[in-house]
Amino acid sequence: MILPALFFYLFAGICVASAVMVIVARNPVHSVLFLILAFVNASGLFVLMGAEFLAMILVVVYVGAVAVLFLFVIMMLDVDFAELREGFIEYLPIGIVIGGVFMVELLLVAGGWVINPGTTKAITSAIPANVSNTEALGLVLYTKYIHYFQLAGMVLLVAMIGAIVLTLRHKAKVKRQDIDVQNARTPELAIVVRKVAVGQGLLDADAAEWVQ
């Protein structure tokens, strides 16, 4: 029992420290890297609890897709954080008021939280021998918590669309494909026939036209 306890405190300590660094770190890229570290240690905790499928999903989906997507979005946006901090003092009182309201709401929720006596029995109930860990998770996730699962999917979809919209930038000097113009092209517009004398080439003045 000593070795599992040591691994638990190791994974839990690194996970909590990484979560704190996600908020404290000034560089957003470092925050994403600490987030990946927190996910990896959380997957280690799932392995200790016997939920290997959740540990694999946490590494494959969140570390391999979501966290990397956050990193790419932050690098593509190229946000000027110095400019964002210019109005910090101006909006600080409003932020303190809103933060105080949220803190009071959290305290009220935590103070009035009551755990159903049947919850502990349901959590500690043994899984039948003929049902695997993955199958038991699917039975709970797609029956009792199906609405929460669908809601989480919608939140991720909105986040993905928001990232695409934020990174979609139109530059004036970049050539883009226009399907209508391509379909309307005729041989007269696309081909120019020039008669070149023997031993002579095209004049330099015609170079710009040929490039077009």
VOLUM-632485 format. One line per 4 residues: number of its first residue (from 1); for each residue x, y, z of N, C-alpha, C. Coordinates in Angstrom, 1 decimal, always signed. Example, Ala and Ser with C-alpha at 12.3 -4.5 7.8 and 13.67 -1.06 7.14 Angstrom:
1> +13.2,-5.7,+7.8,+12.3,-4.5,+7.8,+13.2,-3.3,+7.8  +12.8,-2.2,+7.1,+13.7,-1.1,+7.1,+12.9,+0.0,+7.9
This chain:
1> +0.8,-1.2,+0.0,+0.0,+0.0,+0.0,+0.8,+1.3,+0.0  +2.1,+1.2,+0.3,+3.0,+2.4,+0.4,+3.2,+2.9,-1.0  +3.5,+2.0,-2.0,+3.9,+2.4,-3.3,+2.7,+3.1,-4.0  +1.5,+2.5,-4.0,+0.4,+3.3,-4.6,+0.1,+4.6,-4.0
5> +0.3,+4.7,-2.6,+0.1,+6.0,-2.0,+1.2,+7.0,-2.4  +2.4,+6.6,-2.6,+3.5,+7.4,-3.1,+3.2,+8.0,-4.5  +2.7,+7.1,-5.4,+2.4,+7.5,-6.7,+1.2,+8.4,-6.7  +0.2,+8.2,-5.8,-0.9,+9.1,-5.7,-0.5,+10.5,-5.4
9> +0.3,+10.6,-4.3,+0.8,+12.0,-3.9,+1.7,+12.6,-4.9  +2.4,+11.8,-5.6,+3.3,+12.3,-6.7,+2.4,+12.9,-7.8  +1.5,+12.1,-8.4,+0.7,+12.6,-9.5,-0.2,+13.7,-9.0  -0.8,+13.6,-7.8,-1.7,+14.7,-7.4,-1.0,+16.0,-7.1
13> +0.2,+15.9,-6.5,+1.0,+17.1,-6.3,+1.4,+17.8,-7.5  +1.9,+17.1,-8.5,+2.3,+17.7,-9.8,+1.1,+18.2,-10.5  +0.0,+17.5,-10.5,-1.3,+18.0,-11.1,-1.7,+19.3,-10.6  -1.8,+19.4,-9.2,-2.2,+20.7,-8.6,-1.2,+21.8,-8.9
17> +0.1,+21.5,-8.8,+1.1,+22.5,-9.1,+1.0,+23.0,-10.6  +0.7,+22.0,-11.5,+0.6,+22.4,-12.9,-0.7,+23.2,-13.2  -1.8,+22.9,-12.5,-3.0,+23.7,-12.6,-2.8,+25.1,-12.1  -2.0,+25.3,-11.0,-1.7,+26.6,-10.5,-0.9,+27.4,-11.5
21> +0.1,+26.7,-12.1,+1.0,+27.4,-13.1,+0.2,+27.7,-14.4  -0.8,+27.0,-14.7,-1.6,+27.4,-15.9,-2.2,+28.8,-15.7  -2.6,+29.1,-14.5,-3.1,+30.4,-14.2,-2.1,+31.5,-14.0  -1.0,+31.1,-13.3,+0.0,+32.1,-12.9,+1.0,+32.4,-14.0
25> +1.3,+31.5,-14.9,+2.2,+31.7,-16.0,+1.8,+32.9,-16.8  +2.8,+33.8,-17.1,+2.5,+35.0,-18.0,+2.5,+34.6,-19.5  +3.3,+33.7,-19.8,+3.3,+33.3,-21.3,+2.2,+32.3,-21.5  +1.3,+32.6,-22.5,+0.2,+31.6,-22.7,+0.7,+30.3,-23.3
29> +1.8,+30.3,-24.0,+2.4,+29.0,-24.5,+2.8,+28.1,-23.3  +3.4,+28.7,-22.3,+3.8,+28.0,-21.1,+2.6,+27.5,-20.3  +1.5,+28.3,-20.4,+0.3,+27.8,-19.7,-0.3,+26.6,-20.4  -0.2,+26.5,-21.7,-0.7,+25.3,-22.4,+0.2,+24.1,-22.1
33> +1.5,+24.3,-22.0,+2.4,+23.2,-21.7,+2.1,+22.7,-20.3  +1.9,+23.6,-19.3,+1.5,+23.2,-18.0,+0.2,+22.5,-18.0  -0.7,+22.9,-18.8,-2.0,+22.2,-18.9,-1.9,+20.8,-19.4  -1.0,+20.6,-20.4,-0.7,+19.2,-20.9,-0.1,+18.4,-19.7
37> +0.8,+19.0,-18.9,+1.4,+18.2,-17.8,+0.3,+17.9,-16.8  -0.6,+18.8,-16.6,-1.7,+18.4,-15.6,-2.6,+17.3,-16.2  -2.9,+17.3,-17.5,-3.6,+16.2,-18.1,-2.9,+14.8,-17.9  -1.6,+14.8,-18.1,-0.8,+13.6,-18.1,-0.9,+13.1,-16.6
41> -0.7,+13.9,-15.6,-0.7,+13.5,-14.3,-2.1,+13.0,-13.8  -3.2,+13.7,-14.4,-4.5,+13.3,-14.1,-4.8,+11.9,-14.7  -4.2,+11.6,-15.8,-4.4,+10.2,-16.4,-3.7,+9.2,-15.5  -2.6,+9.6,-14.9,-1.9,+8.7,-14.0,-2.8,+8.4,-12.8
45> -3.5,+9.4,-12.3,-4.5,+9.1,-11.2,-5.6,+8.2,-11.6  -6.1,+8.3,-12.8,-7.1,+7.4,-13.3,-6.6,+6.0,-13.4  -5.3,+5.8,-13.8,-4.7,+4.5,-13.8,-4.7,+3.9,-12.4  -4.3,+4.7,-11.4,-4.3,+4.2,-10.0,-5.7,+3.8,-9.6
49> -6.7,+4.4,-10.1,-8.1,+4.1,-9.7,-8.7,+2.9,-10.5  -7.9,+2.4,-11.5,-8.4,+1.3,-12.3,-9.2,+1.7,-13.5  -9.2,+3.0,-13.8,-10.0,+3.4,-15.0,-9.0,+3.7,-16.2  -8.5,+2.6,-16.7,-7.5,+2.7,-17.8,-8.0,+3.4,-19.0
53> -9.3,+3.1,-19.3,-9.9,+3.7,-20.5,-10.0,+5.3,-20.4  -10.4,+5.8,-19.2,-10.4,+7.2,-19.0,-9.0,+7.8,-19.1  -8.0,+7.1,-18.6,-6.6,+7.6,-18.7,-6.2,+7.7,-20.2  -6.5,+6.7,-21.0,-6.1,+6.7,-22.4,-6.8,+7.8,-23.1
57> -8.1,+8.0,-22.9,-8.9,+9.0,-23.5,-8.4,+10.4,-23.1  -8.0,+10.6,-21.9,-7.5,+11.9,-21.4,-6.2,+12.2,-22.2  -5.3,+11.2,-22.4,-4.1,+11.5,-23.1,-4.3,+11.7,-24.6  -5.1,+10.8,-25.2,-5.3,+10.8,-26.6,-6.1,+12.0,-27.1
61> -7.2,+12.3,-26.4,-8.1,+13.3,-26.8,-7.7,+14.7,-26.3  -7.4,+14.8,-25.0,-7.2,+16.2,-24.5,-5.7,+16.6,-24.7  -4.8,+15.7,-24.4,-3.4,+16.1,-24.7,-3.0,+16.1,-26.2  -3.5,+15.1,-26.9,-3.2,+15.0,-28.3,-4.0,+15.8,-29.2
65> -5.1,+16.4,-28.8,-6.0,+17.2,-29.7,-6.3,+18.5,-29.1  -7.0,+18.5,-28.0,-7.5,+19.8,-27.4,-6.4,+20.7,-27.0  -5.4,+20.2,-26.2,-4.3,+21.1,-25.7,-3.4,+21.5,-26.9  -3.2,+20.6,-27.8,-2.4,+21.0,-29.0,-3.1,+22.1,-29.8
69> -4.5,+21.9,-29.9,-5.3,+22.9,-30.6,-5.2,+24.3,-30.0  -5.3,+24.3,-28.6,-5.1,+25.5,-27.9,-3.7,+26.2,-28.2  -2.7,+25.4,-28.2,-1.4,+25.9,-28.5,-1.3,+26.5,-29.9  -1.8,+25.8,-30.9,-1.8,+26.3,-32.3,-2.6,+27.6,-32.4
73> -3.7,+27.6,-31.7,-4.6,+28.8,-31.8,-3.9,+30.0,-31.2  -3.2,+29.8,-30.0,-2.5,+30.9,-29.4,-1.3,+31.4,-30.3  -0.7,+30.4,-30.9,+0.5,+30.8,-31.8,+0.0,+31.5,-33.0  -1.2,+31.1,-33.6,-1.7,+31.7,-34.8,-2.3,+33.1,-34.6
77> -2.9,+33.3,-33.4,-3.5,+34.6,-33.1,-2.5,+35.7,-33.0  -1.3,+35.3,-32.4,-0.3,+36.3,-32.2,-0.8,+37.6,-31.4  -1.4,+37.3,-30.3,-2.1,+38.4,-29.5,-1.0,+39.2,-28.8  -1.2,+40.5,-28.9,-0.3,+41.5,-28.2,-0.8,+41.6,-26.8
81> -0.2,+40.9,-25.8,-0.7,+40.9,-24.5,-0.3,+42.2,-23.8  +0.7,+42.9,-24.2,+1.0,+44.2,-23.6,-0.1,+45.2,-23.9  -0.6,+45.1,-25.1,-1.7,+46.0,-25.4,-3.0,+45.7,-24.6  -3.2,+44.4,-24.4,-4.4,+44.0,-23.6,-4.3,+44.5,-22.1
85> -3.1,+44.6,-21.6,-2.9,+45.0,-20.2,-3.0,+46.5,-20.0  -3.1,+47.3,-21.1,-3.1,+48.7,-20.9,-4.3,+49.2,-20.1  -5.4,+48.7,-20.3,-6.6,+49.1,-19.6,-6.9,+48.3,-18.3  -5.9,+47.7,-17.7,-6.1,+46.9,-16.5,-6.5,+47.7,-15.3
89> -5.8,+48.8,-15.1,-6.1,+49.6,-13.9,-7.5,+50.3,-14.1  -7.9,+50.6,-15.3,-9.1,+51.3,-15.5,-10.3,+50.4,-15.2  -10.2,+49.1,-15.6,-11.3,+48.2,-15.4,-11.2,+47.4,-14.1  -10.1,+47.6,-13.3,-9.9,+46.9,-12.1,-11.1,+46.9,-11.1
93> -11.7,+48.1,-10.8,-12.8,+48.1,-9.9,-14.0,+47.3,-10.3  -14.3,+47.4,-11.6,-15.4,+46.5,-12.1,-15.1,+45.1,-12.0  -13.8,+44.7,-12.3,-13.4,+43.3,-12.2,-13.5,+42.8,-10.7  -13.2,+43.7,-9.8,-13.2,+43.3,-8.4,-14.7,+43.1,-8.0
97> -15.6,+43.9,-8.4,-17.0,+43.8,-8.1,-17.6,+42.5,-8.7  -17.3,+42.2,-9.9,-17.8,+41.0,-10.6,-17.2,+39.7,-9.9  -15.8,+39.8,-9.6,-15.2,+38.7,-8.9,-15.8,+38.5,-7.5  -16.1,+39.5,-6.8,-16.8,+39.4,-5.5,-18.1,+38.7,-5.6
101> -18.9,+39.1,-6.6,-20.2,+38.5,-6.8,-20.1,+37.0,-7.1  -19.1,+36.6,-7.9,-18.9,+35.2,-8.2,-18.4,+34.5,-7.0  -17.6,+35.1,-6.2,-17.1,+34.5,-5.0,-18.3,+34.2,-4.0  -19.2,+35.2,-3.8,-20.3,+35.0,-2.9,-21.2,+33.9,-3.4
105> -21.4,+33.8,-4.8,-22.2,+32.7,-5.3,-21.6,+31.4,-5.1  -20.3,+31.3,-5.2,-19.6,+30.0,-5.0,-19.7,+29.6,-3.5  -19.6,+30.6,-2.6,-19.7,+30.3,-1.2,-21.1,+29.8,-0.8  -22.1,+30.5,-1.4,-23.5,+30.0,-1.2,-23.7,+28.6,-1.7
109> -23.2,+28.3,-2.9,-23.4,+27.0,-3.4,-22.7,+25.9,-2.6  -21.4,+26.3,-2.2,-20.7,+25.3,-1.4,-21.3,+25.1,+0.0  -21.8,+26.2,+0.6,-22.4,+26.1,+1.9,-23.7,+25.3,+1.9  -24.5,+25.4,+0.8,-25.7,+24.7,+0.8,-25.6,+23.3,+0.1
113> -24.4,+22.9,-0.1,-24.2,+21.6,-0.8,-24.6,+20.4,+0.1  -25.4,+19.6,-0.3,-25.8,+18.4,+0.4,-25.6,+17.2,-0.4  -24.9,+16.2,+0.1,-24.6,+15.0,-0.7,-25.7,+14.0,-0.3  -26.2,+13.4,-1.4,-27.3,+12.4,-1.2,-26.6,+11.1,-0.6
117> -27.3,+10.6,+0.5,-26.7,+9.4,+1.1,-26.5,+8.2,+0.2  -27.4,+8.1,-0.9,-27.2,+7.0,-1.8,-26.1,+7.2,-2.8  -25.5,+8.3,-2.9,-24.4,+8.6,-3.8,-23.2,+7.7,-3.5  -22.8,+7.7,-2.2,-21.6,+6.9,-1.9,-21.8,+5.5,-2.1
121> -23.0,+5.0,-1.9,-23.3,+3.6,-2.2,-23.2,+3.3,-3.6  -23.7,+4.2,-4.5,-23.7,+4.0,-5.9,-22.2,+4.0,-6.5  -21.4,+4.9,-5.9,-20.0,+5.0,-6.3,-19.2,+3.8,-6.0  -19.4,+3.3,-4.7,-18.6,+2.2,-4.2,-19.2,+0.8,-4.6
125> -20.3,+0.8,-5.4,-20.9,-0.5,-5.7,-20.0,-1.1,-6.8  -19.8,-2.4,-6.6,-18.9,-3.2,-7.4,-19.5,-3.4,-8.8  -18.5,-3.4,-9.8,-18.9,-3.6,-11.2,-19.1,-5.1,-11.4  -20.1,-5.5,-12.1,-20.3,-7.0,-12.4,-19.1,-7.5,-13.1
129> -18.8,-8.8,-12.9,-17.6,-9.4,-13.4,-17.7,-9.5,-14.9  -18.9,-9.6,-15.5,-19.0,-9.8,-16.9,-19.0,-8.4,-17.7  -18.9,-7.3,-17.0,-18.9,-6.0,-17.6,-17.5,-5.4,-17.5  -16.9,-4.9,-18.6,-15.6,-4.3,-18.5,-15.7,-2.9,-18.1
133> -14.6,-2.3,-17.8,-14.5,-0.9,-17.4,-15.1,+0.0,-18.4  -14.7,-0.2,-19.7,-15.2,+0.6,-20.8,-16.7,+0.5,-21.0  -17.2,-0.7,-20.9,-18.6,-0.9,-21.1,-19.4,-0.3,-19.9  -18.9,-0.4,-18.7,-19.6,+0.2,-17.6,-19.6,+1.8,-17.7
137> -18.6,+2.3,-18.2,-18.5,+3.8,-18.4,-19.5,+4.2,-19.5  -19.6,+3.4,-20.6,-20.5,+3.7,-21.6,-22.0,+3.6,-21.2  -22.3,+2.6,-20.3,-23.6,+2.5,-19.8,-24.1,+3.7,-19.0  -23.2,+4.2,-18.2,-23.5,+5.4,-17.4,-23.5,+6.7,-18.2
141> -22.5,+6.8,-19.1,-22.4,+8.0,-19.8,-23.5,+8.3,-20.9  -23.9,+7.2,-21.5,-24.9,+7.3,-22.6,-26.4,+7.0,-22.1  -26.6,+6.9,-20.8,-27.9,+6.7,-20.3,-28.3,+7.8,-19.3  -27.6,+7.8,-18.2,-28.0,+8.7,-17.1,-27.5,+10.1,-17.4
145> -26.3,+10.2,-18.0,-25.7,+11.5,-18.2,-25.6,+11.9,-19.7  -26.5,+11.4,-20.5,-26.5,+11.6,-21.9,-26.6,+13.1,-22.2  -27.5,+13.8,-21.5,-27.7,+15.3,-21.7,-26.5,+16.1,-21.5  -25.8,+15.8,-20.4,-24.5,+16.5,-20.1,-23.5,+16.2,-21.1
149> -23.5,+14.9,-21.6,-22.5,+14.6,-22.7,-22.7,+15.4,-23.9  -24.0,+15.5,-24.3,-24.3,+16.2,-25.5,-24.0,+17.7,-25.3  -24.3,+18.2,-24.1,-24.0,+19.6,-23.9,-22.5,+19.9,-23.9  -21.7,+19.0,-23.4,-20.2,+19.2,-23.5,-19.8,+19.2,-25.0
153> -20.4,+18.3,-25.8,-20.1,+18.3,-27.2,-20.4,+19.6,-27.9  -21.6,+20.2,-27.5,-21.9,+21.5,-28.1,-21.0,+22.6,-27.7  -20.5,+22.6,-26.5,-19.5,+23.6,-26.0,-18.2,+23.4,-26.8  -17.8,+22.2,-27.0,-16.5,+22.0,-27.8,-16.7,+22.5,-29.2
157> -17.9,+22.2,-29.8,-18.2,+22.7,-31.2,-18.2,+24.2,-31.3  -18.8,+24.9,-30.3,-18.8,+26.3,-30.3,-17.3,+26.9,-30.2  -16.5,+26.2,-29.3,-15.1,+26.6,-29.1,-14.3,+26.4,-30.4  -14.6,+25.3,-31.1,-13.9,+25.1,-32.4,-14.3,+26.1,-33.4
161> -15.6,+26.4,-33.5,-16.0,+27.5,-34.5,-15.4,+28.8,-34.2  -15.4,+29.1,-32.9,-14.8,+30.4,-32.4,-13.3,+30.5,-32.8  -12.6,+29.4,-32.6,-11.1,+29.4,-33.0,-10.9,+29.6,-34.5  -11.8,+29.0,-35.3,-11.7,+29.2,-36.7,-12.0,+30.6,-37.1
165> -13.0,+31.2,-36.5,-13.4,+32.6,-36.9,-12.3,+33.5,-36.5  -11.7,+33.3,-35.3,-10.6,+34.2,-34.8,-9.4,+34.2,-35.7  -9.1,+33.0,-36.2,-7.9,+32.8,-37.0,-8.1,+33.1,-38.5  -9.3,+33.3,-38.9,-9.6,+33.6,-40.3,-9.4,+35.1,-40.6
169> -8.3,+35.3,-41.3,-7.9,+36.7,-41.6,-7.8,+36.8,-43.1  -8.3,+37.9,-43.7,-8.2,+38.2,-45.1,-7.1,+39.3,-45.3  -6.2,+39.0,-46.1,-5.1,+39.9,-46.5,-5.4,+40.4,-47.9  -5.1,+41.7,-48.0,-5.5,+42.4,-49.3,-4.6,+41.9,-50.4
173> -3.3,+41.7,-50.2,-2.3,+41.4,-51.2,-2.1,+39.9,-51.5  -3.0,+39.1,-50.9,-2.9,+37.6,-51.2,-3.9,+37.2,-52.2  -3.4,+36.5,-53.2,-4.2,+36.0,-54.3,-5.1,+34.8,-53.8  -6.3,+34.9,-54.2,-7.3,+33.8,-53.7,-8.0,+33.2,-55.0
177> -8.4,+32.0,-54.8,-9.1,+31.3,-55.9,-10.5,+31.8,-56.0  -10.9,+32.2,-57.2,-12.3,+32.6,-57.5,-12.9,+31.7,-58.5  -13.8,+30.8,-58.0,-14.4,+29.8,-58.9,-15.1,+30.4,-60.0  -15.9,+31.4,-59.8,-16.7,+32.0,-60.9,-15.8,+32.6,-62.0
181> -14.7,+33.2,-61.6,-13.8,+33.8,-62.6,-13.2,+32.7,-63.4  -12.8,+31.6,-62.7,-12.2,+30.5,-63.4,-13.2,+29.8,-64.4  -14.4,+29.6,-64.0,-15.4,+29.0,-64.9,-15.7,+29.9,-66.1  -15.6,+31.2,-65.9,-16.0,+32.1,-67.0,-14.8,+32.4,-67.9
185> -13.7,+31.8,-67.7,-12.5,+32.0,-68.6,-12.7,+31.4,-69.9  -12.3,+32.1,-71.0,-12.4,+31.6,-72.3,-11.0,+31.5,-72.9  -10.8,+30.8,-74.0,-9.5,+30.7,-74.6,-9.0,+32.1,-75.0  -9.9,+33.0,-75.4,-9.4,+34.4,-75.7,-8.9,+35.1,-74.5
189> -9.4,+34.9,-73.3,-8.9,+35.5,-72.1,-7.6,+34.8,-71.6  -7.5,+33.6,-71.8,-6.4,+32.8,-71.2,-5.2,+32.7,-72.1  -5.4,+32.9,-73.4,-4.3,+32.6,-74.3,-4.0,+33.9,-75.1  -2.8,+34.3,-75.2,-2.4,+35.4,-76.1,-1.4,+34.9,-77.1
193> -1.7,+35.0,-78.4,-0.8,+34.5,-79.4,+0.1,+35.6,-79.9  +1.4,+35.4,-79.8,+2.4,+36.4,-80.2,+3.2,+35.8,-81.4  +3.5,+36.7,-82.3,+4.4,+36.3,-83.4,+5.8,+36.8,-83.1  +6.7,+35.9,-82.9,+8.1,+36.3,-82.6,+8.9,+36.0,-83.8
197> +9.7,+37.0,-84.1,+10.6,+36.9,-85.3,+11.7,+36.0,-85.0  +12.3,+35.4,-86.0,+13.3,+34.4,-85.9,+14.6,+35.1,-85.3  +15.1,+34.5,-84.3,+16.3,+35.0,-83.7,+16.1,+36.1,-82.7  +14.8,+36.4,-82.4,+14.5,+37.4,-81.4,+13.6,+36.8,-80.4
201> +13.6,+37.5,-79.2,+12.7,+37.0,-78.1,+11.7,+38.1,-77.7  +10.9,+37.8,-76.7,+9.9,+38.8,-76.3,+10.6,+40.0,-75.6  +10.0,+41.2,-75.8,+10.6,+42.3,-75.1,+10.4,+42.3,-73.6  +11.2,+43.0,-72.9,+11.1,+43.1,-71.5,+9.8,+43.8,-71.1
205> +9.3,+44.6,-71.9,+8.0,+45.3,-71.6,+6.8,+44.4,-71.5  +6.9,+43.3,-72.2,+5.8,+42.3,-72.2,+5.9,+41.3,-71.0  +7.0,+41.4,-70.2,+7.1,+40.5,-69.1,+6.0,+40.5,-68.1  +5.6,+41.8,-67.7,+4.5,+41.9,-66.7,+3.2,+41.3,-67.2
209> +2.9,+41.4,-68.5,+1.7,+40.9,-69.0,+1.7,+39.3,-69.0  +2.9,+38.8,-69.3,+3.0,+37.3,-69.3,+2.9,+36.8,-67.8  +3.4,+37.5,-66.9,+3.3,+37.1,-65.5,+1.9,+37.0,-65.1  +1.0,+38.0,-65.5,-0.4,+38.0,-65.1,-1.1,+36.8,-65.7
